[in-house]
């Protein structure tokens, strides 16, 4: 995900308290954002099975954006 997209996802997650659906490009897993780490440019996600994970911004995309 680009830096701009990452900033938008983090803004929506942390300021608007929205869970953004993301897809991990390496594993194909889907998850919902619940936080961001600006220093490491990672997104904390809750996977569809309930587990928690942290994804680097370069390995994920917003789920709906890949159809564009």
C-alpha positions as a Markdown table, in Angstrom:
| # | Residue | x | y | z |
|---|---|---|---|---|
| 1 | Unk | 0.0 | 0.0 | 0.0 |
| 2 | Unk | 1.3 | 3.5 | -0.8 |
| 3 | Unk | 2.2 | 5.9 | 1.9 |
| 4 | Unk | -0.9 | 8.0 | 1.2 |
| 5 | Unk | -3.2 | 5.0 | 1.4 |
| 6 | Unk | -1.5 | 3.9 | 4.7 |
| 7 | Unk | -2.0 | 7.4 | 6.2 |
| 8 | Unk | -5.7 | 7.3 | 5.2 |
| 9 | Unk | -6.2 | 3.8 | 6.6 |
| 10 | Unk | -4.6 | 4.9 | 9.9 |
| 11 | Unk | -6.6 | 8.1 | 10.0 |
| 12 | Unk | -9.9 | 6.2 | 9.5 |
| 13 | Unk | -8.8 | 3.6 | 12.1 |
| 14 | Unk | -7.5 | 5.8 | 14.8 |
| 15 | Unk | -9.5 | 9.1 | 14.4 |
| 16 | Unk | -12.8 | 7.8 | 13.1 |
| 17 | Unk | -12.7 | 4.5 | 14.9 |
| 18 | Unk | -13.4 | 2.5 | 11.7 |
| 19 | Unk | -12.2 | -1.0 | 11.0 |
| 20 | Unk | -10.8 | -1.0 | 7.5 |
| 21 | Unk | -10.8 | -4.4 | 5.7 |
| 22 | Unk | -7.3 | -5.3 | 4.5 |
| 23 | Unk | -5.8 | -8.2 | 2.5 |
| 24 | Unk | -2.3 | -9.5 | 3.1 |
| 25 | Unk | -0.5 | -9.8 | -0.3 |
| 26 | Unk | 1.8 | -12.5 | 0.9 |
| 27 | Unk | -0.6 | -14.8 | 2.7 |
| 28 | Unk | -3.9 | -13.9 | 1.1 |
| 29 | Unk | -5.5 | -13.5 | 4.6 |
| 30 | Unk | -8.1 | -10.8 | 5.3 |
| 31 | Unk | -8.2 | -8.7 | 8.5 |
| 32 | Unk | -9.7 | -5.6 | 10.0 |
| 33 | Unk | -7.5 | -2.7 | 11.2 |
| 34 | Unk | -7.6 | -1.7 | 14.8 |
| 35 | Unk | -4.3 | 0.4 | 15.1 |
| 36 | Unk | -1.2 | 1.6 | 13.4 |
| 37 | Unk | 2.4 | 2.0 | 14.3 |
| 38 | Unk | 3.7 | 5.1 | 12.6 |
| 39 | Unk | 7.4 | 4.5 | 13.3 |
| 40 | Unk | 7.4 | 1.0 | 11.8 |
| 41 | Unk | 4.6 | 1.7 | 9.2 |
| 42 | Unk | 2.6 | -1.3 | 10.3 |
| 43 | Unk | -1.1 | -1.9 | 10.7 |
| 44 | Unk | -2.4 | -4.0 | 13.6 |
| 45 | Unk | -5.2 | -6.3 | 12.3 |
| 46 | Unk | -7.8 | -8.6 | 13.7 |
| 47 | Unk | -7.9 | -11.6 | 11.3 |
| 48 | Unk | -11.3 | -13.2 | 10.3 |
| 49 | Unk | -10.6 | -16.1 | 12.7 |
| 50 | Unk | -10.1 | -13.7 | 15.6 |
| 51 | Unk | -6.3 | -13.8 | 15.9 |
| 52 | Unk | -4.3 | -10.6 | 16.0 |
| 53 | Unk | -1.4 | -9.8 | 13.7 |
| 54 | Unk | 0.7 | -6.9 | 12.5 |
| 55 | Unk | 1.3 | -6.3 | 8.8 |
| 56 | Unk | 3.9 | -4.0 | 7.2 |
| 57 | Unk | 2.2 | -1.5 | 4.9 |
| 58 | Unk | 4.1 | -2.9 | 1.9 |
| 59 | Unk | 2.5 | -6.3 | 2.3 |
| 60 | Unk | -1.2 | -5.3 | 2.5 |
| 61 | Unk | -3.8 | -3.4 | 0.6 |
| 62 | Unk | -7.3 | -2.2 | 1.4 |
| 63 | Unk | -9.6 | -5.1 | 0.3 |
| 64 | Unk | -11.9 | -3.1 | -2.0 |
| 65 | Unk | -9.1 | -1.2 | -3.7 |
| 66 | Unk | -7.7 | -4.1 | -5.7 |
| 67 | Unk | -10.9 | -4.3 | -7.8 |
| 68 | Unk | -10.3 | -0.7 | -9.1 |
